[in-house]
Every structure is written in structure tokens, then in C-alpha cells.
Amino acid sequence: MPTMTPANTPTLEGLGRLQPTRARASDFPPIAKAYTRVSQVVRESGLLRRAHWFYASVAVGIALALGGAVTGFILLGDSWFQLLIAGALGIIFTQIAFLAHEAAHRQILSSGPANDRLARWLAGAIGMSYSWWDSKHTRHHANPNRVGKDPDIEVDTISFIEEDAVQARGLVRAITRRQGWLFFPLLTLEGLNLHFHSFTYLFSREPVNGRRTELAIILVRFALVLVPVFLLLPVGMAFAFIGVQLAVFGVYMGASFAPNHKGMPVIAHDAKLDFFSKQVRTSRNIRGGWWATWLMGGLNYQVEHHLFPSMARPHLSKARAIVREHCRTLGVPYTETSLWRSYAIVIEYLNRVGLAARDPFDCPITAQYRRA
């Protein structure tokens, strides 16, 4: 008996459930060669070429911003205005994370090994294990929103499918009941969560490629951040500085990645879908043009990024027009919305999933009269 997606989770059959055992290649004849066709147009348009000057300018901008933050930190000294510097560092570290993400997808440099090395150093610079993240992110790209295969919808305090929400216990259950409203407050801890998972992975017994290199980079990174902060600031202010930096980093990271797939259709673990349908139907774009591209590091073009992971950031907007036209021709839904609307969708979706963790005998109307 195949595992189905929960009843209240959106699926690829509208509000119904996807029947994975009945899906055959012949069920999707117009889509079978969709990716081949669209990729041919994209390739002939030159949109898979590298954008070295763009990434060089981004790197210079980040370096100048980081230099300005360090200079401001030194000049301000013992002042609570240092928290502004901490917030700025949270933003800068997130921009570095975007570059690490693009290097991991081999968008920046010409060769795969060179991109891998760059991604390892950039990820280490923000205190994250590249090996851990790459393994997780590769599985996500292969099976976005697929139950049991996409690590990004596995339970980690937040439940993304009802099956996990039902099994929540204790404090996690209490959080799950209102997880939509708590989602953004919880993101303030996402920076700590990324550091924790990175160290747990690097100190695990399983084989890790480049373990010593990553540990060395990350430990040097923490020394360069923590030693000056606790050396030059009072202890209380130093802890506040690190807290603000981590909170801004976590919220910015989560707010950039969350709109991409949360609230989009969830696929049963054994469903049969072609590559084009799977990637387009589970991804959501964010409107906004250049400012959204800068703010989200190109993640606003999530549909195109999933179809062409190695495409450089400046070319995604041009690919969007090509992909939209193919989707219109083939009748494949192409999802695009505003940033604020995407957040509302995420909150609504997580709250709906969280209902499964509530007591089935607890009537909201009755509870309202009890409080009165």
C-alpha cells in the first residue's frame, strides 16, 4: 500500500490525493520532453554561460561591507550602538551564504572542483559545514517536497506534514499547534541551529569529505568573530552582540528560503513524475525584479533555479520568460507571488498542518466561552 500525502496537504491533484501507483509515463505525454525542449532554448539563448564579472562585483561589495562593519566595530568601542554592527554582520553573513549556495551549484567559477573549494571556504566563513549542507541540499533538489526524500520537509521542531505533527510530543507539540505564528520568532534560533548541525555532522563517526579542512576553517572563523567581541566589549554587551548577529542571520536566511517551497504541493514518496513537472509544480517564485534578486540572492527565481541549478544569478530573470511561456503552452501551473503574500501562505500552511497536533476533543468555540 503506497504512502499518501495527508488529506490537508496540497498535492499535485488539486485538493485531492496523488495516486502514485497509477501514474505512468504515458499519463503525461505532453510533458515527457518538456525539460529537453526548454533546456535547449535556454542553452541556445546563452543563459548557461558564467557571469564572472557579476560575481566579482558582488564579492567586492561584500568585502567592502565587511570592512566597513569591522571599522565601525573598532571605532564605536563600548557602545550599545554596536548592536547595529551586529545586525549588519547578520546581513553580510547571509549574503556570503548566498554566494556559498551559488558556488555549490557551480554557478561562479569555471570548473566543478574550483566551485567546491570556494563553497567550502564561504560556508566555513559563516560557521557552516559545506559537506553537511551539500548532502542535504542535493537531496532536496533531487526530490523537492517529496515525503521521505526531501530533508527540508523533515520535522525539526517545525512539522511540514500532518504525519509529523500528529507524532509531536511535549514542548514540540505545544509549538506545533501554533507553529505558523511562531515560525518567524523561531527563525531567530536558526543561526544556532545551523552551527549545531554543522558541528554534529563534522564530529560524527560517519565519513566526511574534507572534515579537517572544514573544522579548521570554522574554528578560525569563530575565533575571529568571538575573540574581538568578548575582548573589546563588556560581557553583557558581547553576549547581546552575538545574540543580535545570530538572530538577524537566522531570520534573514529563513525568510529567504522559506517562500520557495513551503505551502506548495507535497508529493507522495513513490509518486511518478517527470523532472519538469516535479520541479515547477513544487516551486514558487517571488515578484520584485532586481531588488528581490539582490535581497534573496536569486532565490526569488526558484522555479528557474530548480530547473537550471548551475545558471548564474543574472540570467535567471531572462530564463523566467522562457519557462513561463513553456508552462503556459503545456498547461503546467507556474506559481509566482509577492514576498509578503508568500509569507502569509507559509504561515497559513504551517498553522493548518499544526492543527493535527491539537487535541481532537478540544473545541475552539467551547474554549472561547470558557475564557469568557
N, C-alpha and C positions, 0 to 999 in steps of 0.2 A: 504494500500500500504506500504510494508516494506521499511525502510530506507536503502539505499545502500551506500557503500563507494564511495568517489569521484573518478572520472574517472582516475585521475593521481596518485592515491594512490595505492600501490601494494596490491593485495588481494590474497586469497588462491586459486584463479583460474588463476594464472599467471598474465597476463596483463588485463584480463577481470574482470568482477564483480561477486562477490559471490552471488548466488541466495539463500538466506536463507530460503525462504518458500518452496523450492523444496528439501532441504537437509533433508533426513530421516535417521534413524538409519541403515536401510538396504542399504543406499548408501555407507556405509563404513564398509562392512563386515570383511575385513582382519584386521581392526584397532580396532574393537569393544573391544577385550580383550587384546589389546597391553599393556596397562598400568599394568594390572593384571600380565601378563607374565613377563614383565621387572622388576616389583617391587619384584616379587617372587625370581628372580635370584639375584637381589641386596640384598635382605634380607638374602638369603642363603649364600651369599658371606661375610656377616658380615659387610657390609658397612653402616649400620644404627646404629652401636654402637657409643657411645660417645668417645670423644678424649680429656679426661680431662688433660692429661699431655701436649698436644699441646697447649691448650688454657691457661694453667698455664704459659707456657714458653712465649707465646705472651703477656700475662698480665705483666710478669716480664720485658720483653723487653720494653713495652710501659712505664712502671713505671720508668725504668732507663733512657729512653729517655726524659721523662717529668722532672725527677730530674736534668738531665744534662742541659736542657733548662732553668730551673729556676736558677740553679747555674750560668750558663753563663749570664743570665739577671742581676743577682746581681753583678757579677764581672765586667761586661762591663760598667755599670753605664751610664753616659751621653755620649753616643757614637752612631753614626749612624750605627755602626755595629749591633746595637740592631735589625735592620730590618731583619738580618739573623735569629735571635732568633724568631722573629715574623713569618717568613716563616716556621721555624722548628715547631713552635706551630700549624700552619695551617695543616701541615702534620700529627703531632701527634694526633690532634683532629679528623682528618679524619680516622686514624687507630682506634681510640676509637669508631667512628661511625660504622665502620665495625663490631666491637665486639658487639655493641648495636643491630645491624641488625641480627647478628647470635644468640644472646640471645633471641631476639624477636621471632625468628623461632625455639627456644627451642633446639638449637644445642649444647649448652655449658654445662649446668647443667642437673641433672637427672630428676628433676620434673618441670612441667609447671609453677607453682607459683613462684618457685625459679628463673627460667629464666625470668619471667615477672618482678620480683623485680630488678634483675640485669640489665635488659634492661632499666627500668625506671631510674635507677641511672646513667647508662652510657650515656643515651640520655640527661639527665639533665646536665651531666658534660660537654657536648658540647653546652649547651644552647638550647636544642630542647625538645619539648613536646613529650613524648613517646605515650601518648593516641592519639594525633593528627596524628602522623606518623603511628602508628599501624593500625588505622582505614583506612587510605589512602592506606597503603601498602597491607593490607589484601584484599581490593577490587581489587587492581592491580593483585595480584597473582591469584585471582579467575577468572579474565577476562582480561588477558594481551592483550593490543592493540584492545580491543573491544569498538567500538564507543558508547558513552553514559554510559559506565560501568567502564572503566579504568580511574581513576583520573589522571594518569600520561600522558595521551594524551589530557587532557582538556587544554584549552587555558589559559596561564599565561604569558602574553607578547609574548611568542613564540606560534605559531599556528602549530599543528601537523597534522591537516586535513584541506582540502581546504574549507570546510564549515565555519570553524572559520576564516580562512584567508580572505575570502570574506567579512565577517562582521566587520573586523578590521577598526577602525577609528582613525583619528588624528595621534598622535605620534606613537601609536601602529601600525597603518597601515604603516607608514614610516619604522618602524623597521621590520615589517613582510615582506616587499618587498625584504629585503636583510638579512633575519634572519639566513640563513645558514652561511654567512660570519661573522655575528655579534654574533653567538651562543657562541663561547668561550669567547669573550670580555664580554658578558652579564653574563657569569658564575662568574665573579669577584664579582657580586652582589648577588650570590646565598646564601652565608652565611647570609647576612642581610635578604634575603627573608625567609629562614628557621626560623630565630629568629622571624621575623614579624608574620608569620603564626602560630607559636607556641604560642606567647602571645595573638594573636587574638582569637585563639581557647580556651585558658585557661581562658580568660576574657569574653568569650561569655556566653549567657544565657542558652545554652543547657547543659544537664547533662554531666559531665566529671568525669570519674573514676580516683580517686587519684589526683584531682585538686590541693588541698592544698599541698600535698607532692611534686608534680612536680613544683609548683610555688616556694616553699621553696628551692628546690634543684637548680633550675635555677637562682634564685635571689642570692643565696650564690655563685654560680659559677661565675656570672658576677661581684660580689663584689671581689672575689679572683683574677679575671683577671684585672679588670679595676682600682681598688684602687691602687695596687702597680705600675701599669704603669703610671698613672697620678700623683702619689705621688713622684716617683723617676726620672721621665723623664720630660724635658721641654714640655710645652703644644703641640707645633707643632710636636715634635718628638713622643709624646704619641699618637696623632691622626694618624700619619704616621704608627706607630707600629700596632695599631688596624686595620688600613686600609689594611696593608700588610697581617696580620693574617687572616682577613676575606676574602681577595681576594684569597689567596692560598687555604684556606679551601673550598671556593666555587668552584674554578676551579678543585681542586682535587676530590671533591665529584661529581661534574657534569661530569667530564671526566671519572670517574669510572662507573657511572650508565648509561650514555648516549649510549654507544655502545651496550647495552644489547637488546634493542627493537626498537630504532629509525631507521626507514628505512626498518623495517621488515613488513610483511603483516598486514594490518589493517582489522579487522573483523567487518562486519555489526552487529548492535546491537542485531538483532534477529536471527542471523545465528545459525544453529545447528551443533555443532562439538563435537567429543569425547574429553576427557581430554588429552589424549596423543597427538593427532594432534594439539589441541589448544596450548598446552604448547611448543611443539617442533618447530612448524612452525612459531611462533611469537618471538622466542628467538635466540640470536646469541652468539656463543662462541668466545673467543679471544685466539689465539695461544700464546705460550710462556712458558708453563710449570711452574716451581716453581717460577720464577721471576714475571710472570704475576699474579700468585696466591697471592704472597706477596703484589705486588703493588696494586691489586684491591680487596684484601680481599676475594678472592674466587669467586668474581662476574664474572671472566673470564669464569667460567663454568656455564653460565646462563641457558643452557638447562637442565643440571642435577639439578641445584638448583631449577628450577621451577617444575621439576618432583618430587623431593625429598627435600622439603624445610627444613626438620629437619636434613638433612645429614650434618655432621661435615665437615669443610673445607678440612682436609687432605684426605678424602675419595672420593672427587669429581672427581679427575683425574682417579681413578680406575673405577668409575661408568661410566665415559665417554666412555670407551672401550665397555662396555656392551650396553649402549644406542645407540652408533654408529652402532653396529652390528645389533641391532633390527631395526633401521631405514633403514639400507641397505636391510635387509630381507623384510621389509614391503613396501619399496619404498617411504618412507617419507623423504623429504629433511632435511638434517642436516646441519645447517649453521655454519661455522667456518672461521674466517679470522684473519689477523694480526691487531694489535691495530691501527696502522696508517691508514690502509685501512678502518677500521671501522669508524674512524673519517671522512675520505673522503666521505664515504657513508652517514653519518649523515648530513654533510654539503650539499651534493648534494640533498638529500631528502628534507631538510628544505627549500632550495632555490627553489626547484620545487613546493613545497606547497605554498611558498611565492609568486609565480607568480600570484596566484589568487587574491592577494591584489593590483596588478598593474592595471593601467588604461588600459582597453582593446583597447583604441584608441591610446595608446602611442606606436608607433613602435620603437623598439630599433635601427633599421638601420637608420631611419629618425633622431632619436635623436643624433646618431653618426655624421651625416652630419651637423646637426645644430651646434654641438660643434666645428666642423671644420671650 
